C-alpha cells in the first residue's frame, strides 16, 4: 500500500496527491477498501487506465496485482 501511494506521488506530484484527502484519511485509518473506493471516485482513475485498476486492487488487497 505504501508502494501504491509512492507510485501515485511519483506520477501526480506532491500537490496533486494532496488533493486525495479522503483517500489519505482512509489510509490513515487503515480502511483499505475506502481508500480504494476513493481512488476509483477520481478523475485520475479514468485517465490512467490499467495502471489505476492495478493500483486500486493493490490498495484493496495489499498484494501486487
N, C-alpha and C positions, 0 to 999 in steps of 0.2 A: 504494500500500500504506500510505503514511502517512495518506492520507485515510480508509482503512478503519479504522485504529487511532483516528484522531481522531473518526470517526463513532461508533465503539463507546465511546470515552471520554466523548463528549458525552452519549450516551444511557444508559450504565451508571454513569457516575461513576468517579472515580479508584480508589476502594477495590474496587468490583466488577470493574473491568477488571484490577486487580492479581491477581485470582483466576485469570486465564487464564495461569498460569505457563508451561505447555508451549507455548502459542501464542506468548507473548512470547519464550521461549527459541528457538523455531523462527525467528521474525523476526530475532532477533539473529544467527542463523547463515545468514540469507537462504535458508532452506528453506521456500519459499512453499507448496509442496504440504502439508507437515506442518503449517504454520500454519493453512492452510485446513481440513485434516482435524481439527485441534483445535477450530476454530470449530464444525464440524459435530457434534463429540462433546461438546456442551454443552447444558444446558437452555435457554440463551439462544437457540440456533439454532431450536429448535422453537417458542419463544414469539414470536419476532419475525416469522416468516413470510417473505414475499417479499423483504423488505429483507435478511434474513440470507442468503438464496440469492444475491442480487446482490453483497453484500459478500464472500461466500466466493469467488465467481467472480472478483471483482476482486483479491482477495488471491492467488488461484492464478495468474492470468494477467498481472496488472499493468495491465489495461485496464478502463476503466469499462464496466460491462455495461449 
